[in-house]
């Protein structure tokens, strides 16, 4: 069985002066990790698709052989909401499998002994008891609307465990809850729930629309965390955690999707009515992470939801290209 109990939070990998490759630095999570790690004194190494296609093994291995980082954060992934997962299952499974496998193997081949793989709370079974403990992994069927992405992320966890067991690599995994914040992908249909609703309500408010229709019943409960919190957690884990068991990263609290929509309407200035299309799927009805293990190590989220949502909308307003 994996060693799932957290090790004591002593510094085992100093960040200051370390050369850390952040794969996926253009994404919301990767960008936040790169900012935070740089603030901690690390030298950040990055690559873009024009230089390295992470789906191509030879390109990744050539890049890693040249860069030779001290550590790696795997934040690169193909991501999207329920509609995108359901529409493009092949891409979500294939691309995520290739990205993580190529990065982890290339790191091992080039003697990069420290790596952090980032997954998602969707790895857990649909009917897992809440709050979801790390031990719930692989104990039941996945949520059908995002199982392709979830299976790829589970494979990433197992890759880290396998390289740790077979090659003694200090590769660890962390599973954040639903994230939001600066750098998110904003589209009214193809984004995760917060940026999708923020784009939709922003447009409705500016157009003077009377109604915004949202998917599902609004009853599901979700846990949301600001991306700067997860970046801080990643730095904390790189510095102080070594164990085969993955760790949850979250706030430990949740809200309903109806409450979320109401809050986003307030933030964007939408004054109309919110309707709910119950012919559309809700997804998992309840999903909140058990964060007791990372809390026992000494870390907890610090950005309040209303504060984080308002800051995210201010950032959104500063991005002309996002305001369709």
C-alpha positions in Angstrom: 0.0 0.0 0.0 1.2 3.6 -0.6 2.8 5.5 2.3 -0.2 7.9 2.6 0.8 9.6 5.9 2.5 13.0 5.6 6.1 13.3 6.6 7.1 16.0 9.1 7.2 19.4 7.4 10.9 20.0 7.6 12.7 21.6 4.7 14.0 18.9 2.5 14.4 20.8 -0.8 15.4 24.5 -0.5 13.7 26.6 -3.1 16.1 29.5 -3.0 18.7 29.1 -5.8 17.0 25.9 -7.2 16.5 25.7 -11.0 12.8 24.6 -11.3 11.2 23.7 -14.6 7.5 24.7 -14.6 5.8 22.8 -17.4 2.6 24.6 -18.4 3.8 28.1 -17.3 1.3 29.8 -19.7 -1.7 28.3 -17.9 -3.4 29.6 -14.9 -1.8 27.2 -12.4 1.6 27.1 -14.0 1.9 30.9 -14.2 0.9 31.2 -10.5 3.5 28.5 -9.5 6.2 30.2 -11.5 5.4 33.6 -9.9 5.4 32.1 -6.4 8.5 30.0 -6.8 10.4 33.0 -8.3 9.4 35.1 -5.2 10.9 32.3 -3.1 14.3 32.8 -4.9 14.1 29.9 -7.4 15.3 30.2 -11.0 12.3 29.4 -13.2 12.8 27.4 -16.4 10.0 27.4 -19.0 9.2 26.1 -22.5 6.5 27.0 -25.0 4.8 24.8 -27.6 6.8 26.5 -30.4 10.0 25.2 -28.7 8.8 21.9 -27.2 5.6 20.0 -27.9 5.1 18.2 -24.6 3.1 15.5 -26.4 6.2 14.4 -28.3 8.7 12.3 -26.4 11.8 13.1 -28.4 11.2 16.9 -28.1 10.7 16.7 -24.3 13.8 14.5 -23.7 15.9 16.8 -25.8 14.7 19.9 -23.9 15.3 18.2 -20.5 18.8 17.1 -21.5 19.7 20.7 -22.3 17.9 22.4 -19.4 18.8 20.0 -16.6 16.6 21.5 -13.9 17.0 20.6 -10.2 13.2 20.1 -9.9 10.0 20.1 -12.0 6.4 21.1 -11.5 4.0 19.3 -13.9 1.2 21.9 -14.3 0.8 21.3 -18.1 -2.5 19.7 -19.1 -5.4 19.9 -21.5 -8.2 21.2 -19.4 -11.9 22.2 -19.8 -15.3 22.0 -18.3 -18.1 19.3 -18.6 -19.0 20.1 -22.2 -15.4 20.0 -23.4 -14.6 16.8 -21.6 -17.8 15.2 -23.0 -17.2 16.5 -26.6 -13.4 15.7 -26.9 -12.8 12.5 -24.8 -9.9 11.3 -27.1 -8.0 14.5 -26.8 -8.5 14.8 -23.0 -7.2 11.2 -22.5 -4.4 11.0 -25.1 -2.9 14.5 -24.7 -2.8 14.4 -20.9 -1.3 10.9 -20.8 1.4 11.9 -23.3 2.3 15.2 -21.5 2.7 13.6 -18.0 4.4 10.4 -19.2 6.9 12.3 -21.4 7.8 14.8 -18.7 8.2 12.3 -15.9 10.3 9.9 -18.0 12.5 12.7 -19.3 13.0 14.0 -15.8 14.1 10.5 -14.7 16.4 10.0 -17.7 18.2 13.3 -16.9 18.5 12.7 -13.2 16.0 15.3 -12.1 15.3 13.8 -8.7 12.5 16.2 -7.4 9.1 16.7 -9.2 5.6 17.7 -8.3 2.7 16.4 -10.4 -0.6 18.3 -10.2 -3.9 16.5 -10.7 -7.5 17.4 -10.0 -10.2 16.5 -7.5 -12.0 14.8 -10.4 -9.8 11.7 -9.8 -12.1 10.6 -7.0 -15.1 8.3 -7.4 -18.4 9.9 -8.1 -19.9 8.5 -4.9 -16.9 9.1 -2.6 -17.9 10.1 0.9 -17.4 13.8 1.6 -15.2 15.4 2.6 -13.1 13.3 0.2 -10.1 11.6 1.8 -7.0 10.7 -0.3 -7.7 7.0 0.4 -10.9 7.2 -1.7 -8.8 7.0 -4.9 -9.8 4.0 -7.1 -12.5 2.8 -4.7 -15.4 3.3 -7.1 -16.7 4.5 -10.5 -15.7 8.0 -11.8 -18.0 10.8 -12.8 -18.9 10.0 -16.4 -18.8 13.6 -17.6 -15.0 13.9 -17.0 -13.7 10.4 -16.6 -11.2 10.8 -19.6 -9.4 13.6 -17.8 -9.6 11.8 -14.5 -8.1 8.6 -15.8 -5.2 10.5 -17.2 -4.6 12.3 -13.9 -4.8 9.0 -12.0 -2.1 7.6 -14.3 0.1 10.6 -13.5 -0.2 9.8 -9.7 0.7 6.2 -10.4 3.6 7.2 -12.6 5.1 9.3 -9.7 4.6 6.4 -7.3 6.2 3.9 -9.8 9.3 6.0 -10.4 9.6 6.5 -6.6 9.4 2.8 -5.9 11.5 1.5 -8.8 14.1 4.3 -9.2 13.9 6.0 -5.8 12.9 9.3 -7.4 11.5 11.9 -5.0 8.4 12.5 -7.1 5.2 13.7 -5.3 1.6 14.4 -6.3 -1.0 16.9 -5.2 -4.7 17.2 -6.1 -6.1 20.7 -5.9 -9.9 21.4 -5.7 -11.6 23.6 -8.3 -9.4 26.6 -9.0 -10.0 30.1 -10.3 -8.1 33.3 -10.6 -5.9 35.4 -13.0 -4.9 33.6 -16.1 -8.0 31.4 -16.3 -9.5 30.5 -19.6 -12.7 32.5 -20.2 -15.4 31.3 -22.5 -19.1 31.2 -21.9 -19.4 27.5 -22.9 -16.0 25.9 -23.0 -14.5 27.0 -19.7 -14.6 25.8 -16.1 -17.6 27.0 -14.1 -16.3 30.2 -12.6 -14.8 31.8 -15.8 -17.7 30.5 -17.9 -20.2 32.2 -15.6 -18.1 35.3 -15.2 -17.9 35.7 -19.0 -21.6 35.0 -19.4 -22.8 37.4 -16.6 -20.4 40.1 -17.7 -21.8 40.0 -21.2 -25.4 39.9 -20.0 -24.8 42.9 -17.6 -23.2 45.0 -20.4 -26.0 44.1 -22.8 -28.8 44.8 -20.3 -30.1 41.2 -20.6 -33.0 40.3 -18.4 -32.1 36.5 -18.0 -29.1 34.4 -17.8 -29.7 30.6 -18.1 -27.3 28.3 -16.3 -26.8 24.5 -16.7 -28.4 22.0 -14.3 -30.3 22.6 -11.1 -27.7 24.7 -9.3 -27.9 22.3 -6.3 -24.4 20.7 -6.6 -21.9 21.9 -4.0 -18.3 22.7 -5.0 -15.1 23.8 -3.3 -13.2 26.7 -4.9 -9.7 27.9 -4.2 -7.8 30.9 -5.6 -4.9 29.9 -7.8 -2.4 31.9 -5.7 -3.3 29.6 -2.8 -2.5 26.5 -4.7 0.8 28.0 -5.9 1.8 28.7 -2.3 0.8 25.1 -1.4 3.0 23.8 -4.3 6.0 25.7 -3.0 5.3 24.4 0.5 5.1 20.8 -0.7 8.2 21.0 -2.9 10.1 22.4 0.0 8.9 20.1 2.7 6.9 17.0 1.6 8.3 13.6 0.5 5.9 10.7 0.4 4.3 8.2 -2.1 0.8 9.2 -1.2 -0.8 12.2 -3.0 -2.1 15.1 -0.9 -5.3 17.1 -1.4 -5.1 20.9 -1.6 -8.2 22.8 -0.9 -10.1 25.2 1.4 -12.2 22.5 3.2 -15.4 24.5 2.6 -17.9 24.6 -0.3 -20.9 26.5 -1.8 -23.8 25.6 -4.1 -23.6 26.4 -7.8 -26.7 28.6 -7.3 -24.8 30.6 -4.6 -21.9 30.8 -6.9 -24.0 32.2 -9.7 -25.6 34.8 -7.4 -22.2 35.9 -6.2 -20.9 36.2 -9.8 -24.0 38.2 -10.8 -23.2 40.6 -7.9 -19.6 41.0 -8.8 -20.3 41.6 -12.5 -23.2 43.9 -11.8 -25.9 41.7 -13.5 -29.4 42.7 -12.2 -31.6 40.3 -14.1 -33.0 36.9 -13.4 -31.1 33.6 -13.2 -32.8 30.6 -14.7 -31.7 26.9 -14.5 -31.9 24.5 -17.4 -32.5 21.2 -15.6 -32.3 19.2 -18.8 -28.5 19.7 -18.6 -26.3 17.5 -16.3 -25.3 18.6 -12.9 -22.3 16.4 -12.6 -21.3 15.2 -9.1 -23.7 16.6 -6.5 -21.2 17.1 -3.7 -17.4 17.4 -3.8 -15.4 18.8 -1.0 -11.8 17.8 -0.2 -10.5 16.5 3.1 -7.5 18.7 3.6 -6.5 17.4 7.1 -3.2 15.8 5.8 -1.8 19.0 4.3 -3.1 21.0 7.3 -1.2 18.6 9.6 2.0 19.6 7.8 1.3 23.2 8.5 -0.4 24.7 5.4 -3.9 26.1 4.8 -5.6 28.4 2.2 -5.7 32.0 3.1 -7.6 33.9 0.4 -11.4 34.2 1.1 -13.8 33.4 -1.7 -15.4 36.8 -2.1 -12.0 38.5 -2.0 -10.6 36.1 -4.6 -13.6 36.4 -6.9 -13.5 40.2 -6.8 -9.8 40.2 -7.6 -10.4 37.8 -10.4 -13.0 40.0 -12.0 -10.8 43.0 -11.7 -8.1 41.1 -13.6 -10.7 40.0 -16.2 -11.6 43.6 -16.8 -8.0 44.5 -17.5 -7.8 41.9 -20.3 -9.5 43.4 -23.4 -9.2 40.2 -25.4 -11.3 38.3 -22.9 -14.3 40.6 -23.0 -16.2 39.3 -26.0 
